[in-house]
């Protein structure tokens, strides 16, 4: 992506077994609302967030949109954090960057998808934003304005959530921005 064309990029994918669909969306600036009881860090600039603060804010805001809670899953969180870091370190913004496993491969690598499961389903949302465009609240609001991202967030079958966050942008690791990955899933033995 060329710098200056847009300040935020968002991508989503959902999959059931081995079926995957991808949607891309690049909205303009999303106005912020006053901080609410849901998240003390929803309006915090990405350059001022710790990884834990960003993860907590995104999880809280997604659960608020759903009206129900997705459980934090450490395996999904590790996969999401790995992918956010990989995108930043390899100047890539995609669900599958060159040299890394695709989403299903990452979920297998981090033991979310394992042998013996009778059912599994997963989805992934990606976003990055500079400064105000990269606050957790604006990232989630952008996802909610995109049909593919919104579908992942509101999918009532998903039970688990992992959030990844790193400072920077896919084309500049030192930029005052943030890169976000959310991995959604459900699985049964």
C-alpha positions as CSV (number, residue, x, y, z in Angstrom):
1,X,0.0,0.0,0.0
2,X,1.3,3.5,-0.8
3,X,1.6,5.8,2.1
4,X,-0.8,8.7,2.1
5,X,-3.5,7.0,0.1
6,X,-5.4,5.8,3.1
7,X,-4.6,5.8,6.8
8,X,-6.3,2.6,7.7
9,X,-6.7,-0.8,6.1
10,X,-8.9,-3.6,7.2
11,X,-9.3,-7.2,6.1
12,X,-11.5,-10.1,7.2
13,X,-11.7,-13.8,6.5
14,X,-14.0,-16.5,7.8
15,X,-13.7,-20.2,7.3
16,X,-15.5,-23.4,8.1
17,X,-13.3,-26.4,7.8
18,X,-11.2,-25.6,4.8
19,X,-13.5,-23.1,3.1
20,X,-12.2,-19.5,3.3
21,X,-13.7,-16.2,2.2
22,X,-11.9,-12.8,2.3
23,X,-13.2,-9.2,2.3
24,X,-11.2,-6.0,2.2
25,X,-12.4,-2.6,3.4
26,X,-10.7,0.8,3.8
27,X,-13.0,3.3,5.4
28,X,-12.2,6.9,6.1
29,X,-11.7,8.3,9.6
30,X,-14.2,7.1,12.2
31,X,-15.2,9.7,14.9
32,X,-14.4,8.7,18.4
33,X,-17.0,8.6,21.3
34,X,-16.3,9.5,24.9
35,X,-14.6,6.7,26.9
36,X,-17.2,4.4,28.4
37,X,-17.2,1.8,31.2
38,X,-16.3,-1.0,28.7
39,X,-12.7,0.0,28.1
40,X,-10.5,2.5,29.7
41,X,-8.2,2.3,26.7
42,X,-10.7,2.4,23.8
43,X,-9.6,5.9,22.7
44,X,-5.9,5.6,23.5
45,X,-3.6,6.2,20.6
46,X,-1.9,3.0,19.5
47,X,1.6,4.4,20.2
48,X,0.5,4.9,23.8
49,X,-0.9,1.4,24.3
50,X,0.8,-1.6,25.8
51,X,0.0,-5.0,24.1
52,X,-2.1,-6.0,27.0
53,X,-4.1,-2.7,27.0
54,X,-4.8,-3.0,23.3
55,X,-5.8,-6.7,23.6
56,X,-8.1,-5.9,26.5
57,X,-9.7,-2.9,24.8
58,X,-10.4,-4.8,21.5
59,X,-11.8,-7.8,23.3
60,X,-14.1,-5.6,25.5
61,X,-15.3,-3.5,22.5
62,X,-16.0,-6.7,20.4
63,X,-17.9,-8.3,23.3
64,X,-19.9,-5.1,23.7
65,X,-20.9,-5.2,20.0
66,X,-21.9,-8.9,20.3
67,X,-23.9,-8.4,23.5
68,X,-22.2,-11.6,24.8
69,X,-18.7,-12.6,25.7
70,X,-16.2,-14.5,23.6
71,X,-13.8,-16.3,25.9
72,X,-10.1,-15.4,25.7
73,X,-8.2,-18.3,24.2
74,X,-4.4,-18.3,24.7
75,X,-3.8,-20.4,21.5
76,X,-5.8,-17.9,19.4
77,X,-4.1,-15.0,21.1
78,X,-0.7,-16.5,20.4
79,X,-1.6,-17.0,16.7
80,X,-3.0,-13.5,16.4
81,X,0.0,-11.9,18.1
82,X,2.4,-13.9,15.9
83,X,0.6,-12.7,12.8
84,X,0.5,-9.0,13.8
85,X,4.2,-9.2,14.5
86,X,4.9,-11.0,11.2
87,X,3.0,-8.5,9.1
88,X,5.0,-5.6,10.7
89,X,8.3,-7.3,10.4
90,X,7.8,-8.4,6.7
91,X,6.0,-5.3,5.4
92,X,2.9,-7.2,4.6
93,X,-0.8,-6.7,5.2
94,X,-2.6,-9.9,4.4
95,X,-4.1,-13.0,5.9
96,X,-1.2,-14.9,4.4
97,X,2.1,-13.2,4.0
98,X,5.0,-14.7,2.0
99,X,7.0,-17.1,4.0
100,X,4.4,-17.9,6.7
101,X,1.6,-20.4,7.1
102,X,-1.9,-19.4,6.1
103,X,-4.5,-18.9,8.8
104,X,-5.4,-22.6,9.1
105,X,-1.7,-23.4,9.3
106,X,-1.2,-20.9,12.1
107,X,-4.1,-22.2,14.0
108,X,-2.6,-25.7,13.7
109,X,0.8,-24.4,14.7
110,X,-0.6,-22.9,17.9
111,X,-2.7,-26.1,18.6
112,X,-6.1,-24.5,18.3
113,X,-7.0,-26.8,15.4
114,X,-5.9,-30.3,16.3
115,X,-6.6,-33.9,15.2
116,X,-9.7,-35.5,16.7
117,X,-12.0,-32.5,16.5
118,X,-15.5,-33.3,15.3
119,X,-16.2,-29.6,14.3
120,X,-14.2,-26.4,14.0
121,X,-14.7,-23.0,12.5
122,X,-12.6,-19.9,12.5
123,X,-12.4,-16.3,11.2
124,X,-9.9,-13.5,11.2
125,X,-10.1,-9.7,11.1
126,X,-7.1,-7.5,10.4
127,X,-6.6,-3.8,10.6
128,X,-4.0,-1.1,11.0
129,X,-4.3,2.6,11.6
130,X,-2.1,5.6,12.3
131,X,-2.6,7.7,15.4
132,X,-6.4,8.4,16.0
133,X,-7.4,6.0,13.2
134,X,-5.6,3.3,15.1
135,X,-7.4,3.5,18.5
136,X,-9.1,0.3,19.5
137,X,-12.5,2.0,19.3
138,X,-11.9,3.3,15.8
139,X,-10.6,-0.1,14.7
140,X,-13.7,-1.9,16.0
141,X,-16.0,0.8,14.6
142,X,-14.3,0.3,11.2
143,X,-14.8,-3.4,11.4
144,X,-18.5,-3.0,12.3
145,X,-19.0,-0.8,9.1
146,X,-17.6,-3.6,6.9
147,X,-20.0,-6.6,6.2
148,X,-17.3,-9.3,6.3
149,X,-15.7,-8.0,9.5
150,X,-19.1,-7.4,11.1
151,X,-20.1,-11.0,10.3
152,X,-17.1,-12.4,12.1
153,X,-17.7,-10.2,15.1
154,X,-21.4,-11.0,15.4
155,X,-21.2,-14.7,14.4
156,X,-23.0,-16.4,17.2
157,X,-21.2,-19.7,16.6
158,X,-17.8,-18.3,17.6
159,X,-17.0,-18.9,21.2
160,X,-13.2,-18.1,21.5
161,X,-11.2,-15.0,20.7
162,X,-7.5,-14.1,20.4
163,X,-6.3,-10.5,19.9
164,X,-2.9,-9.5,18.5
165,X,-1.4,-6.0,18.5
166,X,1.9,-4.5,17.6
167,X,3.1,-0.9,17.3
168,X,3.9,0.5,13.8
169,X,2.3,-0.1,10.4
170,X,2.9,-2.8,7.8
171,X,5.1,-0.5,5.8
172,X,6.8,1.3,8.7
173,X,7.5,-0.4,12.0
174,X,8.4,3.0,13.6
175,X,5.2,4.8,12.6
176,X,2.8,6.1,15.3
177,X,0.2,3.4,14.6
178,X,-0.9,-0.1,15.4
179,X,-1.5,-3.4,13.6
180,X,-4.4,-5.5,15.0
181,X,-5.3,-9.2,14.3
182,X,-8.4,-10.9,15.8
183,X,-8.8,-14.6,15.5
184,X,-12.2,-16.1,16.2
185,X,-13.0,-19.7,16.7
186,X,-15.1,-22.6,17.9
187,X,-14.2,-26.2,18.2
188,X,-15.6,-29.4,19.5
189,X,-13.9,-32.7,20.3
